[in-house]
């Protein structure tokens, strides 16, 4: 089968590899249908290996070259005898965390993302979404509702990141919410905040093209370019009592964006760090203390979130497919997908790879 495999930075090759093996009793094989190019995939391509193991993974024993892609879905092709929740022909979305079952404190609580033994399909497993098929554990696949299209199955994973970030922020109906970063996760976080009941939405980004796209997706969002105006001042000017937003979510992994969130949030508000920083990110801790704010991290999502996120997509409370700006073939994924997303002009948001193109 065809697969797009990461070898080293800037070496992402379309290759012929063996089809998946016959599934074990607790495994399934799926025909991959759509896969999203994630920011993590981009970082691996540009600077990796980062998450792709250079030595065999302690649990899965996987190492490069690695088939990328952890935001995906497909159709069940083969099923091990102990897998009973899906059958051949079912359309599924992939929850990509792969962990040992039983005896792990976090895994036993479905917080797979917190396990020290955690692996991820498409980064530290024998396969991923950027291939024609993949072998997975039975617990990795969830049958999608009939209302969802095939491409929606690939949007459950990034939407889960956004929904969990809003959960961490404790967003309530009527809240004022700031998101810094108008990338796919930032826009999905805005959509998730709106679904959670946020009444005022603010978005900060230095890219006017992405701010314009955001305005098309959410006409009521207040867009702010920090090159043109002070974000904190703009948020305070628009919120009740001039106090700032209730929750600020940093979706970039940028020091200035985090500092902006600390500035723009009201006293006793919440700042959620969603984006991954490359190193230390200094903030004014006097301000954190003086404003009595909560500063919280948000790492991926708990596995139990999948059914809820699929319901949010199926009901169109989170219209995630609006962030998709382009669909490409596997043959052209590097040039038309990865390189396009790395273009500083930032004209693309979420790009999906159609495995049947």
N, C-alpha and C positions, 0 to 999 in steps of 0.2 A: 504494500500500500504506500501511497505518498504521505510524506510527513515533513513538517518544517522543524528542523532540529537546531538547537543552540550548541555551538562548539566553543566559541570564545567571543569576546567583544567584537562586534561588527562582522561576525562570521555566523550567519544564520542561513542554513542550507536546506533546499528542498531535495529530499532524498527518498529513495525506495527502501523501505524497511519491512521486516516480517510482519504479517498480520498478527493480531493478539493471539495468545495461546487459548486453548479451550478453557473456559472459566472453571475455577475450583467451585466447591459446593456453595461458598458464600460470595461468589463473584458474578459479575455480568459483563457482557461485551455489548457496546453500543456502536451504532453507525453515527458518527458525529455529523451534526447538521450545520450549526452556526457556532462560531467562537469569537469572543471579543478580544481585541488587543488591549491589554491592561497597561497601566503605567508601570507596573512591576515588570511586565514583558519588555517594555521599552527600555527600562533601566538595565535589564539583563543584556539586551541587544547592544546598547550604547556603552555600558561600562562593566559588564559582568565578567566573570561569574560573581553574583551577589548571593542569591538564594539557591541557585543551582549548585549542588554539592560537588566539590572537587575530589572528595574522598567518599566512599560509599556511605549513604545515609545510615545512621545507627539503627533505624527501624526497618526502612524499606530496602536498604542496600543499594538504592539507585545512585547513579552518578552520571555525569555527562558522557557523550552528547545527550541532550535532553529535548524531547518533544515539548514545546511550549504550549500554553493555553490552559487557563483554569476557569475562565468564564465561558461555559458552554453547555450545550444540550444536544440531544439526538434521539435516536429510536433504538429501543432494545432489540438486539439481534440474537443473543444467546443468554441463557439464564442457568446458574448453578442450582442444584436441587434444593438447597436450603433457602433460596430467595423466593419469597411468596408474595411480596407486596407489589411486584411488577411482573409483567409477562411479555413475551416476544411481541413486538409491534407497538408497545406503549411508547408514547412520546415523553421524554424525561428531561429534567434539569439536573445538572451535576452540582452537588455540594462537595467541594474538592478536598476537604480535610481527610487525611488518612492517618489513623492512630490505632495503637493497640487497644483492644477492648478488655476491660476488667483490671482493676488494681491501680489505675491512674486516677489521682484525686480529681483532676479537672475533666478528664474524659468521662468519668462516671457521672458527672453533672452536666454533660453535653456542652461544656466549654472547651471544645476541641482545640480552639485557637490558642489556648493557654498552656497546652501540654508541651513539655520539653521534648516529647517524642513525636510531635506533630510533623507530618509530611503533607505535601500538596500535589495533587494531580497537576501536571503541567509545569512543575518546578523540581520536585524531588520524588518522583514516582516513575514507573516504567513507561508511562504514556501521558498524553494530554490531549487537549482539544484541537491542536493544529495538526491533525492527522485524520485520515479517513475513518479510522476506528479507534476505540480505546477499551482497555480492560480496567474495570473498576470493582471496588467492593460493593456489595449489594446496598449497604447503607449510604453510598454516595449518590444514589439516584432517587429522584422523586418524580412521580407521575405528575405531569402538568395539567391544569384544568383545560377543558375543551375550549374555553374562551381565548386562551393564549395561542399566539402564532408560534411557529418553530423558532423564529428569531428572538421571541420573548424569553425563551428558555435560557438563552445566553446572557440575558440582562438581569436574571435573578441574583446572581452573585454580586455584581457591583451595587445593585439596589440594596442588598442585605447590608453591605458596608454602610450605606447612607442611613438606612432605617436604624441600625444599631447606634450610629453616631447621634441620631436624634433621641433615641432612648437614653443614651448616656447623658445627654443634655437636659433630660426631663422636660422636653418641650410640651407645653400645655395649650389648650385652645385660648386664643387671644394674645399669645406671646408675640413679642417683637424679636426677630431672629436675624443675625448677620452671618453670612457665609463669606469667607475670604477664599478666592480661587474659583474661576469659572470654567474649570475643566469638567470632565464627565462626573467625577465624584462630587464636585462642588454643586453642579446642577441637579444631580440626583438627590443630594442632601437638601437642596432648596425644595424640590418636589416632595420629599419625605416630610420636611418641616410643615409644608402646606397641608399635607395629608394628616399630620398630627394636630392641626388646628391653628398654626401660627397665623396671626392676622396681619402682621407687617413683616415684609421680607426685604432684606438688604443684601446686595452682592457687590463685593469689591474685587477688582482685577485690573491689571495694567494693560490688558489686551482689549482694545476697543471692539475688535471683531467678535471676540467671544462674549463681551457684554451685550453686543447687538443680538447675537444668537440667543442669549439668555432672555432678552426682552421679548423676542418672538415666542419663546417657549412659555414664559410667564410674564404677560404684559403688566402685571401689577407690581413686579419687583422693582425696587429702587436700585439702580446701578450706579456705582461710584468708582471712578478711576483715581487712585491715590496720586497719580501724577498731576491731576488737575485740582483736587480738593482734599482736605483732611477728612479721612473716613470717620473718625470719632466725632468730629464736629457735625458732619452731615447726619450721622445716626442720631446724635443727641437732639439736633434741631427738629427731627421728625418724630421723636417719641414723646410720650406723655410726660410732662414735667421736665423735659429736657435732660432726662437721667441716663439715656442710653438703652441698649437692647437688653432683653432678658437673658438671651443665650447667644453666644458667638462661637462659631465652628470654624476652625482653621483647617482648610482642605488642600493646602499647598505643600507644607513642609518647608516653610520660609520664615526666617526669623522676623522680618518686618511684618509679615502677616500675623504672626502670633502676638507681637507687640501691639498691633492694631486691634486685635480682639480684646486684649487686656484693657486697652484704652477705651474701646467703644462700649463694653459691657457695663451695665449699671452696677451700683453697689449691691452686694449679695446676689449678683448674677452668676452665670456659669459659662466657663470657657472650655470647649472640647477640642483637644488636639487630635485631628484625624490624619493629616498628612505626615509622612515619615521624614524627619530631619536627618541630614547626613552627619551632623555632629551636634555639639552643644548649641543651644539657642537661648541667649541671655534675655531675661525679662526683668522688669523693675519689681522686685519682690516687696518693696515698700508699698507699691500700688496694690499688689495682690492682697497684702494684709490690711492696708488702710481701707480698701473697698470691700473687704470681707467676702471676696469672691471664691468660688470653687474652680479649680483647674483640674480637668479630668482627661485621661487618655481614652482613646477608643481604638482598639486593635481588632480589625476584621469583624467577626460576628460569631455568636454561638450557633452551633449546628441546628438547634431547635427552631431557629428563625425561619427556615425555608418555607413551610406551609403558609405562615403569615404573610411573608413577602409575596408569594405567588397569589394569594388572595388580593393583596393590594394592587398587584399588576392586573389581575383578571377583572377587577371591579373598576379599573381605570382611575382609581384614586391616586395612583402614581403612574402617570403615562410615560414610562421609562423609554419607550422607543423614540420619543421626541429628541433624545440626546444623540441618536444615531445619525451621523451626517454622511456616511458612505458605507457601501458594501463592496468587498473585493474578493477575488478568487485566491485560492491557496497558491496557485502558480505565480501570481503577481503580488503576494502579500508583503514582501519586503519593500519593494519600490513604492507600491500604491498604498500600503498600509503603514508599516513601521516608519519609513522615511518621511511619509506625508505627516505623520503625527509628530515627528521630531522637527519639522519645519518651524522656525521661530515665528513665522507669520501667524501660526495658530488658527488656521482656517478650518481645521477639522476637530471634532470632539471625540465621539466614539465611532470607531470603525469596526465592523464585523467582517469576518471571513466566512464566505458561503462555501461549504465543503462540496457542494454539488455544481458549482460554477466550473 
